[in-house]
Amino acid sequence: MKNKKIIIIFSIVLILVLVLGLTYAYFRTTLNGGDQIVKIDTLDLILNETSEGINLDTAIGVSDSKGMSLTPSTFTLVNRGDKAVDYTIYLDDMEIDNTDTRIDDRYLKYNLNKNGTDSGATLLTSIGANPNRILDSGTIEGGDTNTYSLNLWITDEVDGNYSGQVFKGKLRVEVSQEKGEPVADVLLADSANNINTSDPDQTFITGTDPNNYIWYSGKLWRAVSIDPDDNSVKLVTQWNISAISYNAEDNTAFDGSYMEEWLNDTSVDGFLGNLREPEKFIKMDSEWNVTETSATTKPAETTMVTAPVGLLNIYEYTMSYSGTDYSNGYLNNGIWWWCINSYDLFNIWNVDASGNSANSLPSGRLRGVRPSINLKSSVRIIDGDGTIDNPYRLNGDNEKDLSGTPLNTRYSGEYISFGAGENNLYRIVSHENGTGTKITSAEPLKKGVTFIESAFGDTVTFSRDNTIGIFLNNDYTNTENGYLTMEDIAMIEDSTTWYLGTVVDGASYKLAKYTNTTDNILTSSVTTAKVGLLRMGELMAGQFNVDDNNTTYWILTPSSSYHVRAANLGGNGFSGFPSSNYLGIKPAFNLKQNVIITGGDGTLQNPFTLSVN
């Protein structure tokens, strides 16, 4: 089958879309050789083409190395102005002759070289379905140029009946001028937000419930302060994304700590690695004041750490409320969480479930983690009113139509309509297996209004055959019990690897998955099952929305040969006896690579709907 000849027609049509409110202006040029230039205001889109489309050699299935060596189509995006603009480059289908049959995307691969960096051989199905195939997106600064070359070929890795079929496509570049207002300007102008300017270095938003909710990268945030020097805005997540030890025993330093590593880990295991386009949205060189201080005293700038992601310090927490009862401030979320700086030589500041300042050993209880970032001053608000039900939405993170988009291109924390009855809301965890999407229930399972509770098993080792494993892989996946539909079950991978490394108190979160903290060798303590649980330190393994009566639930990770981790109602890590403690169940599993979005925008108010492509 790999020697079949097929017809490929690749006509490139450049369409530049200038977005001005609801007005769309289309400028088209058809490739006939030579330089093709499209101009709009200060932006040029230039196609440099020396051949009649892409040279596909004999138009048969080829290897990745051969496909990437074929003569590419090249084009540049030039911003001649002095302001940054957002852009998205799509690869769209064009109409084919009535007598032709379009080749399926699963037979095609591409490589996009952007400014000298290859995307690598990539299946076309991985970037969405027509008309939402996104080749590239981002922000181009004033005066900058992006240079591209695109190869498209038939992969020899698949076999199929595609003889005589055709592909015909066009490049579409959608460009938006600056939209919305800077985040700082909107926050400062809202009369519902009490503004405290007593600190010359940070302008604080204070009060019991100001209009400072922001939705970004699948998570709900609160805006805490504005830096008057550059108008960047400090955010903190509304809820605890996970729960881990801060650092090793007797080590209160943030620099080099487990906490700093987790927050700034760019792999699938950490927080930064799962944020949407961090270089576009956040200050990557943010400075965090980790100097030891009292709760209400502004810390001196004695110990500063530069990192993209940090935590709030205790002073920033207390400044969020204009009075002395901090529990009435908007940053009290009713659960325990770590602050970034030390209380003394031995303890780290944290906030307790009543909203009071507290402290504990860095190696002690697993407190909750509320990551903090600084939004760039260039980020703009384009929707929302800052309330919890209608949070501010940011330019570049506010797609309205994602129909046909693969779920595996979306972001940790986004909501999914999945499951049945009262258990019909899930959230994206990560893309750990590289192709699919790990999801977990938004809250532990319920029957009616009552949380389901179970023992973990006779031992601390999870498997499909222990107590909770039998429930998850039998009762839970049996449609007669009302947790999932047949359509839901068809989307779930049949087998997932679950990592069962032990993490004792004061040890790194990475030991739940790896043999040590340095070389990323996976632990040999694993099992396979269709459905499992989250492990310690994994995203979404924290407490969310405790006002809705959340409950303590099991985590996959042992803490000793006698105890298993859990996320308790107070937001901390908890160690339970596997056979005698009965706790909540929050299932996790991988959805298949071919699951696509059919509706929704991934927010709590409008979760994604799904189907199998």
C-alpha positions as CSV (number, residue, x, y, z in Angstrom):
1,M,0.0,0.0,0.0
2,K,2.9,2.4,0.7
3,N,3.8,2.5,-3.1
4,K,0.4,3.8,-4.2
5,K,0.5,7.1,-6.0
6,I,-1.9,9.7,-4.9
7,I,-2.6,13.2,-6.0
8,I,-1.7,16.2,-3.8
9,I,-2.7,19.7,-4.8
10,F,-1.5,22.3,-2.4
11,S,-2.7,25.8,-3.5
12,I,-1.7,28.3,-1.0
13,V,-4.1,31.2,-0.5
14,L,-3.2,33.9,2.0
15,I,-6.1,35.5,3.8
16,L,-5.3,38.3,6.3
17,V,-8.1,39.1,8.6
18,L,-8.2,42.4,10.4
19,V,-10.5,42.2,13.4
20,L,-12.2,45.5,14.2
21,G,-15.2,44.8,16.4
22,L,-17.6,42.9,14.1
23,T,-16.1,44.1,10.8
24,Y,-13.9,41.7,8.8
25,A,-11.8,42.9,5.9
26,Y,-10.5,40.1,3.6
27,F,-7.4,40.5,1.4
28,R,-6.6,37.6,-0.8
29,T,-3.7,36.7,-3.2
30,T,-3.3,33.4,-5.0
31,L,0.1,31.9,-5.4
32,N,1.4,32.0,-8.9
33,G,5.1,32.2,-8.2
34,G,7.2,35.1,-7.0
35,D,6.7,37.2,-3.9
36,Q,3.1,37.8,-2.8
37,I,2.6,40.6,-0.3
38,V,-0.6,41.4,1.7
39,K,-0.6,44.7,3.6
40,I,-2.9,45.8,6.3
41,D,-2.0,48.9,8.3
42,T,1.4,48.2,9.7
43,L,1.4,44.4,9.1
44,D,2.8,42.6,6.0
45,L,2.3,39.0,5.2
46,I,4.7,37.9,2.6
47,L,4.7,34.6,0.7
48,N,8.0,33.8,-1.0
49,E,7.4,31.0,-3.4
50,T,9.7,29.7,-6.0
51,S,7.8,26.6,-7.1
52,E,4.2,25.6,-7.8
53,G,3.4,24.6,-4.3
54,I,5.1,22.0,-2.2
55,N,7.2,19.4,-4.0
56,L,6.0,16.0,-2.8
57,D,8.4,14.0,-4.9
58,T,6.4,11.0,-6.2
59,A,3.5,11.7,-4.0
60,I,3.6,8.5,-2.1
61,G,3.9,7.9,1.6
62,V,7.4,8.9,2.8
63,S,9.4,8.8,6.0
64,D,9.6,11.8,8.3
65,S,13.1,12.5,7.4
66,K,12.2,12.5,3.7
67,G,9.1,14.6,4.3
68,M,11.1,17.2,6.2
69,S,13.7,17.4,3.4
70,L,11.2,18.3,0.7
71,T,11.1,21.8,-0.8
72,P,9.0,23.9,1.6
73,S,6.7,26.8,1.0
74,T,8.1,29.9,2.8
75,F,6.5,33.0,4.1
76,T,7.1,35.8,6.6
77,L,5.0,37.9,9.0
78,V,6.3,41.4,9.4
79,N,5.1,44.0,11.9
80,R,6.1,47.4,10.6
81,G,4.4,49.2,13.5
82,D,5.5,49.9,17.0
83,K,2.7,48.0,18.8
84,A,2.4,44.3,19.4
85,V,-0.5,42.4,17.7
86,D,-1.9,38.9,18.1
87,Y,-2.0,36.5,15.2
88,T,-3.1,32.9,14.5
89,I,-2.1,31.0,11.4
90,Y,-4.6,28.3,10.2
91,L,-4.3,25.6,7.6
92,D,-7.8,25.4,6.0
93,D,-9.3,23.1,3.5
94,M,-10.1,24.5,0.0
95,E,-12.9,23.3,-2.2
96,I,-12.0,20.3,-4.3
97,D,-13.6,19.1,-7.6
98,N,-16.8,17.1,-7.4
99,T,-15.0,14.2,-8.9
100,D,-12.3,14.1,-6.3
101,T,-12.1,12.6,-2.8
102,R,-10.3,14.5,-0.1
103,I,-7.6,12.5,1.7
104,D,-8.2,12.0,5.5
105,D,-6.0,14.2,7.7
106,R,-4.7,11.1,9.5
107,Y,-2.5,10.2,6.5
108,L,-0.8,13.6,6.5
109,K,2.1,15.1,8.4
110,Y,3.7,18.5,8.4
111,N,6.7,20.4,9.7
112,L,6.6,24.1,10.4
113,N,9.9,25.9,10.9
114,K,9.5,29.2,12.7
115,N,12.5,31.4,13.0
116,G,14.8,28.4,12.6
117,T,13.1,26.1,15.0
118,D,11.2,23.0,13.6
119,S,7.9,21.8,15.1
120,G,9.1,18.3,14.1
121,A,7.1,15.8,12.1
122,T,3.6,16.2,13.4
123,L,0.3,14.5,12.4
124,L,-2.1,17.0,10.9
125,T,-4.8,15.6,13.2
126,S,-3.0,16.9,16.3
127,I,-3.6,20.6,15.5
128,G,-7.4,20.5,15.1
129,A,-9.9,19.8,12.4
130,N,-10.9,22.1,9.6
131,P,-11.5,25.1,10.0
132,N,-9.6,25.1,13.3
133,R,-6.2,23.7,12.3
134,I,-3.8,26.1,14.1
135,L,-0.3,26.0,12.7
136,D,1.0,28.8,14.9
137,S,-0.3,31.6,17.1
138,G,1.2,34.2,19.3
139,T,2.1,37.9,19.6
140,I,4.4,39.7,17.2
141,E,6.1,42.7,18.7
142,G,6.4,46.0,16.8
143,G,9.3,45.9,14.3
144,D,9.7,42.1,14.5
145,T,9.6,39.5,11.7
146,N,8.6,35.9,11.9
147,T,10.0,33.6,9.1
148,Y,8.3,30.4,8.3
149,S,8.7,27.4,6.1
150,L,6.1,24.7,5.8
151,N,6.4,21.1,4.6
152,L,3.4,18.8,4.1
153,W,3.7,15.1,3.2
154,I,1.9,11.7,3.3
155,T,3.2,9.6,6.1
156,D,4.4,6.1,5.5
157,E,3.4,5.1,9.1
158,V,-0.2,4.4,8.2
159,D,-1.8,2.2,5.6
160,G,-5.1,2.8,4.0
161,N,-7.2,3.0,0.9
162,Y,-6.3,6.5,-0.3
163,S,-5.4,5.9,-3.9
164,G,-6.3,8.9,-6.1
165,Q,-7.4,11.1,-3.2
166,V,-6.4,14.8,-3.0
167,F,-5.5,17.5,-0.5
168,K,-6.1,21.1,-1.3
169,G,-5.5,23.8,1.3
170,K,-4.9,27.4,2.1
171,L,-3.0,29.3,4.8
172,R,-5.2,31.8,6.7
173,V,-3.7,34.3,9.0
174,E,-6.0,36.0,11.4
175,V,-4.6,39.1,13.0
176,S,-6.2,41.2,15.7
177,Q,-5.2,44.7,16.6
178,E,-5.0,45.7,20.2
179,K,-8.3,44.8,21.9
180,G,-9.6,45.6,25.3
181,E,-8.0,47.5,28.1
182,P,-4.9,46.8,30.1
183,V,-5.6,44.7,33.2
184,A,-4.3,47.2,35.6
185,D,-6.4,50.0,34.2
186,V,-9.6,48.0,34.4
187,L,-8.9,46.9,38.0
188,L,-8.1,50.4,39.2
189,A,-11.1,52.0,37.5
190,D,-13.7,49.7,39.1
191,S,-15.3,51.6,42.0
192,A,-16.2,48.2,43.6
193,N,-12.5,47.6,44.2
194,N,-11.0,49.2,47.3
195,I,-7.5,50.4,46.3
196,N,-4.7,50.8,48.9
197,T,-1.9,53.0,47.7
198,S,0.0,53.2,51.1
199,D,2.8,51.0,49.8
200,P,4.8,52.8,47.0
201,D,5.9,49.4,45.6
202,Q,2.5,47.7,45.3
203,T,-1.0,49.1,44.8
204,F,-3.2,46.6,46.6
205,I,-6.8,45.6,45.9
206,T,-8.6,45.1,49.2
207,G,-12.0,44.2,50.6
208,T,-14.2,41.3,51.2
209,D,-15.2,40.5,47.6
210,P,-13.8,42.9,45.0
211,N,-14.3,42.5,41.2
212,N,-10.9,41.0,40.7
213,Y,-11.7,37.4,39.4
214,I,-9.7,36.5,36.3
215,W,-9.9,33.3,34.2
216,Y,-6.6,32.4,32.6
217,S,-5.2,29.0,31.4
218,G,-8.0,26.9,32.9
219,K,-7.9,28.4,36.4
220,L,-9.7,31.0,38.4
221,W,-7.4,33.7,39.8
222,R,-7.7,36.8,42.0
223,A,-5.8,40.0,41.2
224,V,-3.9,41.0,44.3
225,S,-1.8,44.1,43.5
226,I,-0.4,46.3,40.7
227,D,3.3,47.2,40.4
228,P,3.2,51.0,39.7
229,D,6.6,50.8,38.0
230,D,5.5,48.7,35.1
231,N,1.7,48.1,35.6
232,S,2.2,44.4,35.9
233,V,-0.6,42.7,37.9
234,K,0.1,40.0,40.6
235,L,-2.4,37.1,40.6
236,V,-3.0,34.2,42.9
237,T,-5.2,31.1,42.2
238,Q,-8.5,31.2,44.0
239,W,-8.1,27.5,45.0
240,N,-5.4,25.1,46.0
241,I,-4.0,23.5,42.8
242,S,-2.2,20.7,44.8
243,A,-0.6,20.0,48.2
244,I,3.1,19.3,48.7
245,S,5.8,19.7,51.3
246,Y,7.5,23.1,51.0
247,N,11.0,21.8,51.5
248,A,13.3,19.4,53.3
249,E,13.5,19.5,57.1
250,D,15.2,22.6,58.6
251,N,15.4,24.3,55.2
252,T,13.2,27.3,54.9
253,A,14.8,28.7,51.7
254,F,12.4,29.1,48.7
255,D,15.3,29.1,46.2
256,G,16.0,25.5,45.3
257,S,13.0,24.2,47.3
258,Y,10.5,21.5,46.4
259,M,8.0,24.3,46.1
260,E,10.1,26.4,43.7
261,E,10.7,23.4,41.6
262,W,7.0,22.4,41.4
263,L,5.9,25.9,40.6
264,N,8.5,26.4,37.8
265,D,8.7,22.9,36.5
266,T,8.3,23.2,32.7
267,S,7.5,19.5,32.2
268,V,4.1,17.9,32.3
269,D,4.6,17.3,36.1
270,G,4.8,20.9,37.2
271,F,2.7,24.1,37.2
272,L,4.6,26.3,34.7
273,G,4.7,23.5,32.1
274,N,0.9,23.4,32.0
275,L,0.3,27.1,31.7
276,R,-0.9,28.6,28.5
277,E,1.8,30.5,26.6
278,P,3.5,31.8,29.7
279,E,6.0,34.0,27.8
280,K,3.0,35.8,26.3
281,F,1.1,36.4,29.5
282,I,3.4,36.5,32.5
283,K,6.6,38.2,33.5
284,M,9.2,35.4,33.3
285,D,11.7,37.4,35.3
286,S,9.4,38.2,38.2
287,E,11.1,38.9,41.6
288,W,9.7,37.2,44.7
289,N,10.4,38.7,48.2
290,V,11.1,35.7,50.5
291,T,12.6,37.7,53.3
292,E,11.7,36.7,56.8
293,T,9.1,39.1,58.3
294,S,6.2,39.4,60.7
295,A,2.6,39.0,59.4
296,T,1.9,42.7,59.0
297,T,5.4,44.1,58.4
298,K,6.5,44.8,54.9
299,P,9.6,42.6,54.3
300,A,12.9,44.2,53.5
301,E,14.3,43.3,50.1
302,T,17.0,41.2,51.7
303,T,16.3,37.8,50.0
304,M,14.8,38.0,46.5
305,V,14.3,35.1,44.1
306,T,13.8,35.5,40.4
307,A,11.4,33.0,38.8
308,P,8.3,33.0,36.6
309,V,6.0,31.6,39.3
310,G,6.0,32.0,43.1
311,L,3.6,32.3,46.0
312,L,2.2,35.3,47.9
313,N,4.2,36.4,51.0
314,I,2.4,36.8,54.3
315,Y,2.5,40.6,54.1
316,E,0.7,40.6,50.7
317,Y,-2.0,38.4,52.3
318,T,-2.6,40.7,55.2
319,M,-2.6,43.8,52.9
320,S,-5.6,42.3,51.0
321,Y,-7.9,43.4,53.8
322,S,-8.0,47.0,55.1
323,G,-8.9,46.0,58.6
324,T,-7.3,43.7,61.1
325,D,-9.5,40.6,60.7
326,Y,-7.8,39.0,57.7
327,S,-10.4,36.2,57.7
328,N,-12.9,38.7,56.2
329,G,-10.6,39.4,53.2
330,Y,-11.1,38.0,49.7
331,L,-7.9,35.9,49.9
332,N,-9.3,33.7,52.6
333,N,-10.6,30.7,50.7
334,G,-11.4,28.5,53.7
335,I,-8.5,26.1,53.4
336,W,-4.8,25.9,54.4
337,W,-2.1,27.2,52.0
338,W,1.6,28.0,51.9
339,C,3.0,31.5,51.8
340,I,6.5,32.0,50.2
341,N,8.5,33.5,53.1
342,S,9.8,32.1,56.4
343,Y,8.4,32.9,59.8
344,D,11.7,32.1,61.5
345,L,14.8,29.9,61.0
346,F,12.6,26.8,61.2
347,N,9.1,27.5,59.9
348,I,7.3,28.8,56.9
349,W,4.3,31.2,56.9
350,N,1.0,29.8,55.9
351,V,-2.7,30.7,56.1
352,D,-5.1,28.4,58.0
353,A,-8.6,27.4,57.1
354,S,-10.0,30.3,59.2
355,G,-8.0,32.8,57.4
356,N,-5.5,33.4,60.2
357,S,-1.7,33.6,59.7
358,A,0.0,30.5,60.9
359,N,3.4,28.7,60.5
360,S,4.7,25.2,60.2
361,L,7.9,23.3,59.4
362,P,8.7,23.1,55.7
363,S,8.8,19.4,55.9
364,G,5.7,19.0,58.0
365,R,2.1,18.9,56.9
366,L,1.4,19.1,53.1
367,R,-0.2,22.5,52.9
368,G,-2.1,23.6,49.8
369,V,-0.4,25.4,46.9
370,R,-1.9,28.6,45.5
371,P,0.5,29.6,42.7
372,S,1.1,33.3,42.0
373,I,2.2,35.0,38.8
374,N,2.6,38.5,37.5
375,L,0.7,39.4,34.3
376,K,2.6,41.6,31.8
377,S,1.3,45.1,31.4
378,S,0.6,44.4,27.8
379,V,-2.1,41.8,28.6
380,R,-5.6,43.1,28.1
381,I,-9.1,42.4,29.4
382,I,-11.6,41.8,26.6
383,D,-14.6,40.3,28.4
384,G,-16.2,39.7,31.8
385,D,-16.9,42.0,34.7
386,G,-14.6,40.5,37.4
387,T,-17.2,38.7,39.3
388,I,-17.0,35.0,40.2
389,D,-19.7,34.1,37.7
390,N,-18.3,36.3,35.0
391,P,-14.6,36.6,35.5
392,Y,-12.4,38.8,33.4
393,R,-11.2,37.1,30.2
394,L,-7.8,37.9,28.7
395,N,-7.0,38.7,25.0
396,G,-5.5,35.5,23.6
397,D,-7.2,33.3,26.1
398,N,-10.8,33.7,25.1
399,E,-11.7,31.5,22.2
400,K,-15.4,31.5,21.3
401,D,-15.6,28.6,18.8
402,L,-13.4,25.6,19.4
403,S,-15.6,23.1,17.6
404,G,-13.4,20.4,16.0
405,T,-10.4,21.2,18.2
406,P,-8.6,18.2,19.7
407,L,-9.0,18.1,23.5
408,N,-5.3,17.2,23.8
409,T,-4.4,20.8,22.7
410,R,-6.2,22.4,25.7
411,Y,-5.1,23.4,29.2
412,S,-5.0,22.0,32.7
413,G,-8.0,23.1,34.8
414,E,-10.5,23.6,31.9
415,Y,-13.9,22.1,32.6
416,I,-15.5,19.3,30.6
417,S,-19.1,18.1,30.5
418,F,-18.5,14.4,31.1
419,G,-20.3,11.7,33.0
420,A,-23.9,11.4,34.1
421,G,-26.3,12.7,36.7
422,E,-24.7,14.7,39.6
423,N,-21.2,13.5,38.5
424,N,-21.2,15.3,35.1
425,L,-18.4,17.8,35.5
426,Y,-14.7,17.0,35.0
427,R,-11.4,18.9,34.6
428,I,-8.3,18.5,32.5
429,V,-5.3,17.5,34.5
430,S,-2.5,17.2,31.9
431,H,-1.4,15.5,28.8
432,E,1.0,13.1,30.6
433,N,0.9,10.3,28.1
434,G,1.8,12.7,25.2
435,T,-1.2,11.9,23.0
436,G,-4.4,11.9,25.1
437,T,-5.8,14.0,27.9
438,K,-5.9,13.0,31.6
439,I,-9.0,14.2,33.3
440,T,-10.5,13.9,36.8
441,S,-13.9,14.6,38.3
442,A,-14.3,18.2,39.4
443,E,-15.2,16.9,42.9
444,P,-15.3,13.5,44.5
445,L,-18.2,11.2,43.4
446,K,-21.6,11.7,44.8
447,K,-24.9,9.8,45.1
448,G,-27.5,12.5,45.3
449,V,-26.0,15.0,47.7
450,T,-23.9,12.5,49.6
451,F,-20.3,11.9,48.8
452,I,-19.4,8.2,48.2
453,E,-16.8,6.9,50.6
454,S,-14.6,3.8,50.4
455,A,-11.6,2.1,52.0
456,F,-8.5,2.2,49.9
457,G,-7.6,-1.5,50.2
458,D,-5.9,-4.1,52.3
459,T,-2.5,-2.6,51.5
460,V,-1.1,0.8,50.4
461,T,-0.6,-0.4,46.8
462,F,-3.2,0.6,44.3
463,S,-4.3,-1.9,41.6
464,R,-7.4,-2.7,39.6
465,D,-7.9,-5.5,42.1
466,N,-7.7,-3.7,45.4
467,T,-10.9,-2.3,47.0
468,I,-10.9,1.1,45.4
469,G,-9.5,-0.2,42.1
470,I,-12.3,-2.7,41.8
471,F,-14.9,0.0,42.3
472,L,-13.2,2.3,39.8
473,N,-12.7,-0.3,37.1
474,N,-16.0,-2.2,37.6
475,D,-18.8,-0.4,39.4
476,Y,-17.8,3.1,38.2
477,T,-17.5,2.0,34.5
478,N,-20.7,0.0,34.5
479,T,-23.3,2.3,32.9
480,E,-26.1,0.7,35.0
481,N,-24.7,2.5,38.0
482,G,-25.2,5.9,36.5
483,Y,-21.7,7.4,36.7
484,L,-20.8,7.2,33.0
485,T,-22.6,6.8,29.7
486,M,-21.6,4.4,26.9
487,E,-20.4,7.5,24.9
488,D,-18.2,8.5,27.8
489,I,-16.7,5.0,28.2
490,A,-15.9,4.9,24.5
491,M,-13.6,7.9,24.9
492,I,-11.5,6.4,27.7
493,E,-8.2,4.7,27.0
494,D,-8.3,1.1,28.0
495,S,-5.1,1.1,29.9
496,T,-3.1,3.8,31.7
497,T,0.1,3.6,33.6
498,W,-0.2,4.7,37.3
499,Y,2.9,5.7,39.2
500,L,3.0,4.4,42.8
501,G,6.1,5.8,44.3
502,T,6.1,6.5,48.1
503,V,6.6,10.1,49.3
504,V,7.3,10.5,53.0
505,D,6.8,13.7,54.9
506,G,9.5,16.2,54.0
507,A,10.4,14.5,50.7
508,S,10.0,15.8,47.1
509,Y,6.7,15.4,45.3
510,K,8.7,14.0,42.3
511,L,9.3,10.7,44.2
512,A,5.6,9.8,43.5
513,K,6.7,9.3,39.8
514,Y,10.5,9.1,39.7
515,T,13.2,7.2,41.5
516,N,15.0,10.4,42.5
517,T,14.7,14.1,42.0
518,T,17.5,14.7,39.4
519,D,17.5,12.3,36.5
520,N,13.8,11.7,35.8
521,I,14.0,7.9,35.7
522,L,10.5,6.6,36.2
523,T,9.8,4.6,39.3
524,S,9.3,0.8,38.8
525,S,6.4,1.0,41.3
526,V,3.6,1.1,38.7
527,T,0.4,-0.6,37.8
528,T,-1.9,-0.4,34.8
529,A,-5.7,0.1,34.9
530,K,-8.4,1.9,32.9
531,V,-9.3,4.2,35.8
532,G,-7.1,5.3,38.7
533,L,-6.6,8.3,41.0
534,L,-4.4,11.4,41.1
535,R,-1.0,11.1,42.7
536,M,0.5,13.5,45.2
537,G,1.8,16.7,43.7
538,E,-0.3,16.2,40.5
539,L,-2.2,19.2,39.2
540,M,-5.9,19.3,40.3
541,A,-4.9,17.2,43.4
542,G,-6.0,20.0,45.7
543,Q,-9.2,21.4,47.2
544,F,-11.6,23.4,45.1
545,N,-14.7,25.3,46.0
546,V,-15.0,24.0,49.6
547,D,-18.1,26.2,50.0
548,D,-19.9,23.5,48.1
549,N,-19.1,21.0,50.8
550,N,-16.2,19.2,49.3
551,T,-14.7,16.3,51.2
552,T,-11.5,14.5,51.9
553,Y,-10.5,12.1,49.1
554,W,-7.9,9.4,48.4
555,I,-4.7,10.1,46.5
556,L,-2.8,7.3,44.8
557,T,0.5,7.9,46.6
558,P,1.7,5.9,49.7
559,S,3.3,7.9,52.5
560,S,4.7,4.8,54.3
561,S,4.1,1.1,54.3
562,Y,1.1,1.7,56.5
563,H,-0.5,4.9,55.1
564,V,-1.8,6.4,51.9
565,R,-2.1,10.1,51.0
566,A,-5.3,12.0,50.8
567,A,-6.3,15.6,50.2
568,N,-8.3,16.5,53.3
569,L,-11.2,18.9,53.5
570,G,-8.9,21.6,55.1
571,G,-6.7,21.7,52.0
572,N,-3.7,19.7,53.5
573,G,-2.2,16.4,52.6
574,F,-3.5,13.7,54.9
575,S,-2.2,10.1,55.5
576,G,-4.9,7.5,56.1
577,F,-5.0,3.8,56.9
578,P,-5.9,2.0,53.7
579,S,-8.3,-0.5,55.3
580,S,-9.9,1.5,58.1
581,N,-10.3,5.0,56.7
582,Y,-13.3,5.6,54.4
583,L,-12.7,8.6,52.2
584,G,-14.0,10.2,49.0
585,I,-13.2,9.0,45.5
586,K,-12.0,11.3,42.7
587,P,-11.5,9.1,39.6
588,A,-8.9,10.0,36.9
589,F,-8.2,8.5,33.5
590,N,-6.9,9.3,30.0
591,L,-9.2,10.2,27.2
592,K,-8.2,9.1,23.7
593,Q,-6.2,11.1,21.2
594,N,-9.2,11.4,18.8
595,V,-11.5,13.1,21.3
596,I,-12.5,16.5,20.0
597,I,-14.4,19.5,21.4
598,T,-17.9,20.1,20.0
599,G,-18.9,23.1,22.1
600,G,-18.3,25.2,25.2
601,D,-15.3,27.3,26.2
602,G,-13.9,25.3,29.0
603,T,-15.1,27.5,31.9
604,L,-17.2,26.4,34.8
605,Q,-20.1,28.3,33.4
606,N,-19.7,26.7,29.9
607,P,-17.7,23.5,30.0
608,F,-16.5,21.7,26.9
609,T,-18.7,19.1,25.3
610,L,-16.9,16.2,23.5
611,S,-17.2,13.6,20.9
612,V,-14.9,11.0,19.2
613,N,-13.6,12.2,15.8
